[in-house]
Amino acid sequence: MVRAVWFSHSQRLGFGAFSLQGLSRFNATISIHIHLNNSPTSAPLFPQTHKEMVISALKSVSHKTQLLQIHAQILRTALIEHSYVSLQFLSRVALSGPLQDPTYSQRFFEQIDHPSVSHYNTMIRAFSMSHKPQKGLFLYRDMRIRGISPDPLSSTSAIKCCIKFLYLLGGVQVHCNVFKDGHQLDTLLLTAIMDLYSQCRKGDDACKVFDEMPRRDTVAWNVMISCCIRNKRTRDALSLFDVMQSESSRCEPDDVTCLLLLQACAHLNALEFGERIHGYIVDSGFGGAQNLSNSLISMYSRCGSLDKAYEVFRGMRSRSVVSWSAMISGLASNRHGREAIEAFEEMLRIGITPDDQTFTGILSACSYSGLVNEGMSFFERMGIEFGITPNIHHYGCMVDLLGRAGLLDKAYQLITSMVVEPDSTIWRTLLGACRIHRDVALGERVLGHLIELKAQEAGDYVLLLNIYSSADHWEKVAEVRKLMKDKAIQTTPGCSTIELKGVVHEFVVDDVSHPRKREIYEILDEINKQLKIAGYMVEPSSELHKIDDKEKGYALSHHSEKLAIAFGVLATPPGTKLRVANNQRICVDCHNFLKLFSEGYHGLVIEVPDLALRVGEIAVKSYCIWHPAKKVCPPVSNVIMPNDLLCIWSQEQLLSTTKI
């Protein structure tokens, strides 16, 4: 009888027939002893022992066939109309790990004649974690149409469905219903709404929701910090660390808070604040968390403090491939290409298999250090030795490597032969190389590819302006400027930041907003005078307007990098290390200025983790070099940098200067 009933229902559910042979040992209470043969299919009464046995069997089920057998019993005995039993079964198939099946759970849900709000919540939550979040919103709408009032959990799951595919309009509609339903005081729900606005780049709306929350737990603060970072308000993210611990808030940061703030510190080059977060991690007992250690390695490396990055790495009890990749990338970004290769080989020696992120780091190391042959070798080993198919990031590293070496045609050929579709970043990397090597023809061709992708940005036109101006093609400079004006293309102002005593100071070109602006300009003028005595000459090609050299010199003298350095000299005593972060590529004139500044101005020495220097010039490093054999990191000085003329900066390049 059970077999016949199940077969009819299984056909309706789309599973087809299956054999019950081999299941006789699965919870004998399900197949015998529960009055199945004596109970009518539509029995309104459910023996307590029967319900308990079904629930017990659900908890111990481990295979899909066992789940289907229990389903048969539920249908045969009409337990599907028992809200608690049907909810337990639905939760098992909708939310339970390896047995999770959204299609099956939806068909089971449709068999329930009178689903409760809990049934709807289970299904909406299941779809919010699936690849079909739209179905969760359809169910949310359906329950309202059927007159079932959503509870805060219903709306929270519906918001998570909107987050899944960034459906802002749907989220706004759910937010409106929250007020109608009177759930505007639910912290979990408001946190989800705040997260939606944050991910949809509606930072102001997220802040408004946060301000209106009656109670804020750590999760809400973490979402707010993440919102600030995502919406380019990184300094505000750092300030929230103190606010959340203040007397008025009294909320303790957790490990997620620390992860987010370390990311913000790396973005702003805020080493002092990063050290403070490191101290909090140790004091709070989070020091053993591998993900936090990996983030600390990345943060210290990005801030040019490679010795501290290595100290964290060396102190880890266990190191995963992520840890090794972070250390290799740190060595790479600080221009220790050979040491990064040694670390890679050491990782292989102890039996850790590299992944795609590891190869991104090692290829970057070859690129930053001008190791063309080594980079080509690693690129080939990826597929042959480790079976890793190159992705867009690996190709980007190779294009950068070839571009830095002046092999522009070879870089172009590599892009056109890629097994994946080249993106705008790839073409933009090559365009930057064309600017440095003054290849006008290839630069125009590359910009054409960007236009085809409809991905051209203001910075791309600025690069083309640089290419034309360096070649004295002023008529083409005028054409590009007219094109930018006609298309209303607005450039992003260059911005440099410097952290002093935990406070991040921001400068733009010709900045007059700083309270010590008069002193800053006075000391910058003094620096300029002394550097000119030492041989500094303005690089006219860095100014993109056709004006005389004297006017160009004045226009170039107040770039944001120079203002930040001047403020650092003004505001700190001798021996203070200055770190300046820049949001755009550094111009050639600022490059030359900083080189002479490091060599001659009052004994100041510049430490440049990611800045390209010309052959023969010396950068004194205050950090350490990887030494796998000795397992130590000895200090290094007077390191001769490789021949590299590019100065292609990433989004957050780092400069460091030390006053002796």
C-alpha positions in Angstrom: 0.0 0.0 0.0 2.8 2.4 0.9 4.6 1.6 -2.3 1.5 2.3 -4.4 0.8 5.6 -2.7 4.4 6.7 -2.9 4.6 5.9 -6.6 1.7 8.1 -7.5 3.1 11.0 -5.5 6.7 10.5 -6.8 5.4 10.8 -10.3 3.7 14.1 -9.4 6.9 15.4 -7.8 9.0 14.5 -10.9 11.3 11.9 -9.2 10.0 8.9 -11.1 9.9 5.4 -9.6 12.6 4.2 -7.3 13.2 0.9 -5.4 12.7 0.6 -1.7 15.0 -2.4 -1.6 17.9 -2.0 0.7 16.1 0.4 3.0 14.6 -2.1 5.3 17.2 -1.4 7.9 16.5 2.4 7.9 14.6 3.2 11.0 12.3 0.2 11.2 9.8 2.4 13.0 9.0 4.1 9.6 8.2 1.0 7.6 6.4 -1.0 10.3 4.7 -0.6 13.7 3.1 2.8 13.1 -0.4 1.8 12.1 0.0 2.6 8.5 -2.2 -0.1 7.1 -5.0 0.7 9.5 -5.1 4.5 9.2 -7.0 6.2 6.3 -5.1 8.5 4.1 -7.0 11.6 5.2 -6.9 10.8 8.9 -7.3 14.1 10.8 -5.7 12.7 14.0 -2.0 12.1 14.2 -0.8 9.6 16.9 1.9 11.3 19.0 4.2 8.3 18.6 3.9 8.5 14.9 4.9 12.2 14.8 7.8 11.6 17.1 9.1 8.7 15.0 8.9 10.8 11.8 10.8 13.7 13.4 13.4 11.2 14.8 13.9 9.7 11.4 14.3 13.1 9.8 17.1 14.0 12.3 19.0 10.8 11.4 18.5 10.8 7.6 21.7 10.9 5.5 20.6 9.9 2.0 18.2 11.3 -0.5 16.4 7.9 -0.8 15.8 7.8 2.9 14.3 11.3 2.7 12.0 10.2 -0.1 10.8 7.2 2.0 9.9 9.5 4.9 8.1 11.8 2.4 6.0 8.8 1.4 5.0 8.1 5.0 4.1 11.8 5.5 1.8 11.7 2.4 0.3 8.4 3.3 -0.7 9.4 6.8 -1.7 13.0 5.9 1.0 14.3 8.3 1.8 16.9 5.6 -1.2 18.8 7.1 0.5 18.8 10.5 2.3 22.2 10.6 5.2 21.1 12.8 6.0 17.9 10.9 5.7 19.5 7.4 7.9 22.4 8.6 10.6 20.0 9.9 10.6 18.1 6.6 10.7 21.3 4.6 13.6 22.7 6.6 15.5 19.5 6.0 15.2 19.6 2.2 15.4 23.4 1.9 18.2 24.3 4.2 20.1 21.2 5.2 23.5 21.0 3.5 24.0 18.0 1.2 20.3 17.2 1.2 19.4 20.7 0.2 17.3 20.8 -3.0 15.4 24.0 -3.9 13.3 22.4 -6.6 12.2 19.5 -4.4 11.5 21.8 -1.4 9.4 24.0 -3.6 7.3 21.1 -4.8 6.8 19.9 -1.3 5.8 23.4 -0.2 3.2 23.5 -3.0 1.6 20.3 -1.5 0.9 22.1 1.7 -2.7 23.4 1.5 -2.4 26.0 4.3 1.3 27.0 4.7 2.1 29.1 7.8 4.4 32.1 8.0 7.2 29.7 9.1 6.8 27.6 5.9 7.1 30.8 3.8 10.1 32.0 5.9 11.9 28.7 5.3 11.3 28.8 1.5 12.2 32.5 1.2 15.4 32.0 3.2 16.3 29.0 1.0 15.9 31.0 -2.2 18.0 33.8 -0.7 20.9 31.4 -0.6 20.2 29.8 -4.0 20.9 30.9 -7.6 17.2 31.9 -8.0 16.6 34.6 -5.4 13.8 36.1 -7.5 11.6 33.2 -6.5 12.0 34.2 -2.9 10.6 37.6 -3.7 7.7 36.0 -5.6 6.9 33.9 -2.4 7.1 37.1 -0.3 4.6 38.7 -2.5 2.4 35.6 -2.6 2.2 35.4 1.2 1.0 39.0 1.4 -1.6 38.4 -1.4 -2.9 35.4 0.6 -3.3 37.6 3.7 -0.4 36.0 5.7 1.3 38.8 7.6 5.1 38.6 7.3 7.2 38.7 10.4 10.6 40.3 10.7 12.3 37.1 9.6 10.2 37.1 6.4 11.2 40.6 5.4 14.9 39.9 6.4 15.0 36.9 4.0 13.3 38.9 1.3 15.9 41.7 1.7 18.6 39.1 1.4 17.0 37.9 -1.9 17.3 41.5 -3.1 21.0 41.6 -2.0 21.7 38.4 -3.9 21.1 40.1 -7.3 21.3 43.8 -6.2 17.7 44.5 -6.8 17.4 48.0 -5.2 13.8 48.7 -6.2 12.6 45.4 -4.7 14.5 46.2 -1.5 12.9 49.7 -1.3 9.5 48.1 -1.6 10.2 45.6 1.2 11.6 48.5 3.3 8.2 50.3 2.8 6.4 47.2 4.0 8.5 47.1 7.1 6.9 50.3 8.2 3.4 49.1 7.4 4.0 45.9 9.3 5.5 47.8 12.3 8.8 46.0 12.3 11.0 49.2 12.1 12.6 48.4 15.5 14.0 45.0 14.5 17.8 45.2 14.6 18.4 42.2 12.4 16.0 43.4 9.7 17.4 46.9 9.7 20.9 45.6 9.4 19.9 43.6 6.3 18.3 46.7 4.8 21.4 48.7 5.6 23.5 46.0 3.9 21.3 46.2 0.7 21.7 50.0 0.4 25.5 49.6 1.0 26.0 47.0 -1.7 23.8 49.0 -4.1 26.1 52.0 -3.5 23.5 54.0 -1.6 25.7 54.9 1.2 23.7 57.9 2.4 20.5 55.7 2.7 22.5 53.1 4.6 23.7 55.7 7.0 20.2 57.0 7.5 19.0 53.5 8.4 21.9 53.0 10.8 21.2 56.3 12.5 17.6 55.4 13.0 18.3 52.0 14.6 17.3 52.0 18.3 19.9 49.4 19.2 23.1 48.6 17.3 24.9 45.3 17.8 28.4 44.4 16.5 26.9 43.0 13.2 25.2 46.4 12.5 28.5 48.2 13.2 30.4 45.8 10.9 27.9 46.4 8.1 28.3 50.2 8.6 32.1 49.9 8.4 31.8 47.8 5.3 29.5 50.3 3.8 32.0 53.1 4.4 34.8 51.1 2.7 32.6 50.1 -0.2 31.5 53.7 -0.8 35.0 55.1 -0.6 34.6 56.7 2.8 37.5 54.7 4.3 38.5 57.3 6.8 35.0 57.3 8.2 35.4 53.5 8.6 38.4 53.9 10.8 36.7 56.5 13.0 33.8 54.1 13.7 36.2 51.8 15.6 36.4 54.4 18.4 32.7 55.4 18.2 31.4 51.8 18.6 33.5 51.4 21.8 32.4 54.8 23.2 30.3 55.2 26.4 27.2 55.9 24.3 27.5 52.8 22.1 29.4 50.2 24.3 29.8 47.7 21.5 32.9 45.4 21.4 34.5 44.9 17.9 34.8 41.3 16.9 37.1 39.5 14.5 35.0 40.6 11.5 35.4 44.2 12.6 39.2 43.7 12.7 39.2 42.2 9.2 37.3 45.1 7.8 39.5 47.7 9.5 42.7 46.1 8.4 41.4 46.3 4.8 40.7 50.0 5.4 44.2 50.6 6.8 45.8 48.9 3.8 43.6 51.1 1.5 44.7 54.3 3.3 48.2 53.3 4.0 47.3 53.9 7.7 50.1 51.9 9.3 49.7 53.4 12.8 46.0 52.6 12.9 46.8 49.1 11.6 49.3 48.6 14.4 46.6 49.6 16.8 44.2 47.1 15.3 46.9 44.5 15.6 47.2 45.3 19.3 43.5 44.9 19.8 43.6 41.5 18.0 46.2 40.3 20.4 44.5 41.7 23.5 41.2 40.2 22.5 42.5 36.7 21.9 42.0 36.7 18.2 45.7 36.3 17.4 45.4 32.7 16.6 42.9 33.3 13.8 44.6 32.5 10.5 42.4 34.8 8.4 43.4 37.7 10.7 47.1 36.9 10.4 46.8 36.8 6.6 45.1 40.2 6.6 47.8 41.6 8.9 50.5 40.3 6.4 48.7 42.1 3.6 48.2 45.3 5.5 51.8 45.6 6.7 53.0 44.8 3.2 50.8 47.4 1.6 52.1 49.9 4.1 55.7 49.1 3.2 56.4 47.5 6.6 57.7 44.2 5.3 59.6 43.4 8.5 56.4 43.4 10.5 54.6 41.4 7.8 57.3 38.8 8.0 57.1 38.8 11.8 53.4 38.0 11.6 54.0 35.3 9.0 56.8 33.7 11.1 54.7 33.7 14.2 51.8 31.8 12.7 51.3 28.3 14.1 50.1 27.0 10.7 50.4 28.5 7.3 47.9 27.8 4.5 48.4 28.5 0.8 46.6 31.9 1.5 49.3 32.8 4.1 52.1 32.0 1.7 50.4 33.8 -1.2 50.0 36.9 1.1 53.7 36.8 2.0 54.8 36.3 -1.7 52.5 39.2 -2.8 54.0 41.4 0.0 57.5 40.7 -1.2 56.4 41.4 -4.7 54.8 44.7 -4.0 57.9 45.8 -2.1 60.1 45.0 -5.1 61.8 41.9 -3.6 61.2 39.8 -6.7 64.1 37.3 -6.1 63.0 36.8 -2.5 59.4 36.2 -3.6 60.7 33.5 -5.9 62.7 31.9 -3.0 59.6 32.0 -0.9 57.6 30.3 -3.7 60.2 27.5 -4.0 60.3 27.1 -0.2 56.5 26.7 -0.2 56.8 23.9 -2.8 59.5 22.2 -0.8 57.3 21.8 2.3 54.5 20.4 0.2 52.0 23.3 -0.2 50.5 23.4 -3.6 50.2 27.0 -5.1 46.8 28.2 -6.3 45.9 30.9 -8.8 46.4 33.7 -6.2 49.9 32.5 -5.5 50.7 32.8 -9.2 49.2 36.2 -9.3 51.7 37.2 -6.6 54.7 35.5 -8.1 54.0 37.0 -11.6 53.6 40.4 -10.0 57.0 39.9 -8.3 58.6 39.3 -11.7 56.8 42.3 -13.1 57.8 44.7 -10.4 61.4 43.5 -10.4 61.9 43.4 -14.2 62.4 39.6 -14.2 61.1 38.9 -17.7 62.5 35.4 -18.3 61.5 34.2 -14.9 58.0 35.6 -15.4 57.6 33.8 -18.7 58.9 30.6 -17.0 56.3 30.8 -14.2 53.5 31.6 -16.7 54.3 28.3 -18.5 54.7 26.3 -15.3 51.2 27.2 -14.2 49.5 25.0 -16.8 52.2 22.4 -17.4 53.3 21.6 -13.8 50.3 22.7 -11.7 47.3 22.4 -14.1 46.2 26.0 -13.5 44.5 27.8 -16.4 45.7 31.4 -16.6 42.9 33.9 -15.7 42.6 37.6 -16.5 44.8 38.6 -13.5 47.6 36.4 -14.6 47.5 37.8 -18.1 47.4 41.3 -16.6 50.6 40.6 -14.7 52.3 39.3 -17.9 51.2 42.4 -19.9 52.5 44.6 -17.1 55.8 42.6 -17.1 56.3 43.0 -20.9 55.2 46.6 -20.8 57.6 47.5 -18.1 60.4 45.9 -20.1 59.5 47.9 -23.2 58.2 44.8 -25.1 55.0 46.5 -26.2 54.4 44.6 -29.4 54.9 41.3 -27.5 52.4 42.5 -24.9 49.9 43.4 -27.6 50.3 40.0 -29.2 49.8 38.3 -25.8 46.5 40.1 -25.3 45.2 39.3 -28.8 46.0 35.6 -28.2 44.4 35.3 -24.8 42.1 32.3 -24.2 39.8 34.6 -22.2 38.3 37.9 -23.4 40.6 40.8 -22.5 39.0 43.3 -20.1 39.5 47.0 -19.8 42.2 46.6 -17.1 44.4 44.6 -19.5 44.2 47.3 -22.2 44.6 50.1 -19.6 47.8 48.5 -18.4 49.2 48.4 -21.9 48.1 52.0 -22.5 50.1 53.1 -19.4 53.2 51.4 -20.9 52.6 53.2 -24.2 52.6 56.5 -22.2 56.0 55.8 -20.7 57.5 54.5 -23.9 55.8 57.3 -25.9 54.3 54.8 -28.5 51.7 57.1 -30.0 50.5 54.6 -32.7 49.9 51.7 -30.3 48.4 54.0 -27.7 45.8 55.1 -30.2 45.1 51.5 -31.1 44.7 50.5 -27.4 42.3 53.3 -26.7 40.3 52.1 -29.7 39.9 48.7 -28.0 38.7 50.4 -24.8 36.1 52.3 -26.8 35.0 49.1 -28.4 34.5 47.6 -24.9 32.6 50.8 -23.9 34.9 50.9 -20.9 36.9 54.0 -21.6 37.3 56.2 -18.5 38.6 59.8 -18.0 42.0 58.4 -16.9 42.4 56.7 -20.3 42.0 60.0 -22.1 44.5 61.5 -19.7 47.0 58.8 -20.6 46.5 59.5 -24.3 47.0 63.2 -23.5 50.2 62.3 -21.9 51.3 60.3 -24.9 50.5 63.1 -27.3 52.0 65.9 -25.2 55.3 63.9 -24.6 55.5 63.6 -28.4 54.6 67.4 -28.9 51.4 66.5 -30.8 49.6 69.5 -29.4 47.0 69.6 -32.1 45.9 66.0 -31.0 46.0 67.1 -27.4 43.5 69.8 -28.3 41.3 67.3 -30.2 41.2 64.9 -27.2 40.4 67.8 -24.8 37.5 68.9 -27.1 36.3 65.3 -27.3 36.3 65.1 -23.5 34.4 68.3 -23.2 31.8 67.3 -25.8 31.3 64.0 -24.0 31.3 65.7 -20.6 34.0 63.4 -19.4 35.1 64.5 -15.9 38.5 63.5 -14.5 39.0 62.3 -10.9 41.2 64.8 -9.0 44.5 63.4 -7.9 44.6 62.9 -4.1 47.4 62.0 -1.7 47.0 61.0 1.9 49.5 60.9 4.8 48.8 59.5 8.3 50.3 61.3 11.3 49.5 60.2 14.9 46.5 58.1 13.7 45.0 61.0 11.7 44.8 60.8 7.9 45.4 64.1 6.1 44.3 64.4 2.5 45.7 66.8 -0.2 44.7 67.6 -3.8 46.6 69.7 -6.3 46.8 73.4 -5.3 45.1 72.5 -2.0 44.2 75.4 0.3 41.9 73.6 2.7 44.4 72.5 5.3 44.6 74.7 8.4 48.4 74.9 8.1 48.4 75.7 4.4 50.6 78.8 4.7 53.3 76.9 6.5 53.0 73.9 4.0 53.5 76.1 1.0 56.4 77.9 2.6 58.3 74.7 3.4 57.5 73.3 -0.1 59.0 76.4 -1.7 62.1 76.0 0.4 62.3 72.3 -0.6 62.0 73.3 -4.3 64.8 75.9 -4.0 67.2 73.4 -2.4 66.4 70.6 -4.9 67.0 73.0 -7.8 70.5 73.7 -6.4 70.9 69.9 -6.2 70.0 69.5 -9.9 66.2 69.2 -10.0 64.7 70.4 -13.2 61.0 70.5 -13.9 59.8 67.8 -16.4 57.6 69.9 -18.8 56.0 66.8 -20.4 54.1 66.2 -17.2 52.0 69.3 -17.8 49.3 68.6 -20.4 48.6 72.3 -21.4 50.5 74.1 -24.1 52.1 76.9 -22.0 55.6 78.1 -21.6 58.1 76.2 -19.4 57.9 78.7 -16.6 54.2 78.4 -16.3 54.5 74.6 -16.4 57.0 74.7 -13.6 54.5 76.6 -11.4 51.6 74.4 -12.4 53.6 71.3 -11.4 55.1 72.6 -8.2 51.9 72.1 -6.1 50.9 68.5 -6.9 49.3 66.6 -4.1 52.3 64.3 -3.5 54.5 67.3 -2.9 52.1 69.0 -0.6 51.7 65.8 1.5 55.5 65.4 1.7 55.9 69.0 2.8 53.3 68.6 5.5 55.1 65.5 6.7 58.4 67.4 7.0 56.6 70.3 8.7 54.7 68.3 11.2 57.1 65.6 12.4 60.4 65.5 14.2 63.6 63.9 12.6 63.5 60.1 12.5 59.8 59.9 11.7 58.9 57.6 8.8 56.4 59.3 6.4 54.1 57.2 4.2 52.1 58.8 1.4 49.4 57.0 -0.5 48.2 58.2 -3.9 45.0 57.4 -5.8 46.4 57.9 -9.3 49.6 57.3 -11.3 52.4 59.6 -10.3 53.6 62.0 -12.9 57.2 61.9 -14.2 58.0 65.3 -12.6 56.9 64.1 -9.1 58.9 61.0 -9.7 62.0 63.0 -10.3 61.3 65.4 -7.4 61.0 62.5 -5.0 64.2 60.8 -6.1 66.2 64.0 -5.6 64.3 64.7 -2.4 65.3 61.3 -1.0 68.9 61.6 -1.9 69.7 65.1 -0.8 67.2 67.1 1.2 68.4 67.2 4.8 69.4 63.6 4.7 65.9 62.4 3.9 65.8 58.9 2.4 62.9 57.7 0.3 61.7 54.2 0.5 59.6 53.2 -2.5 57.8 49.8 -2.3 56.0 50.1 -5.7 57.7 53.1 -7.4 60.0 52.3 -10.4 63.5 53.8 -10.1 66.1 54.2 -12.8 69.1 51.9 -13.0 72.0 52.8 -10.7 69.9 54.7 -8.2 69.8 53.6 -4.6 66.9 53.3 -2.3 67.8 52.6 1.4 65.3 50.0 2.7 64.4 49.9 6.4 62.6 46.6 5.9 63.8 43.0 5.5 64.5 40.4 2.8 63.2 36.8 2.9 65.9 34.3 3.6 64.4 30.7 3.5 67.6 28.9 4.4 68.3 30.9 7.6 64.6 31.4 8.4 65.4 35.0 9.3 64.8 38.4 7.7 68.1 40.4 7.9 68.0 44.1 7.4 69.2 45.4 4.0 70.5 48.7 2.8 71.9 50.2 -0.4 69.8 48.0 -2.6 70.3 48.7 -6.3 67.0 48.7 -8.0 66.5 47.1 -11.5 66.3 49.0 -14.7 62.7 50.1 -14.8 61.4 53.4 -16.2 57.6 52.9 -16.0 56.2 54.2 -12.7 52.8 52.5 -13.5 50.9 52.9 -10.3 48.0 50.8 -9.1 45.0 52.4 -7.4 46.7 52.8 -4.0 50.4 53.1 -4.6 52.7 53.7 -1.6 55.6 56.1 -1.0 57.6 56.1 2.2 60.3 58.5 3.3 62.4 58.3 6.4 64.1 61.4 8.0 67.5 60.5 9.4 
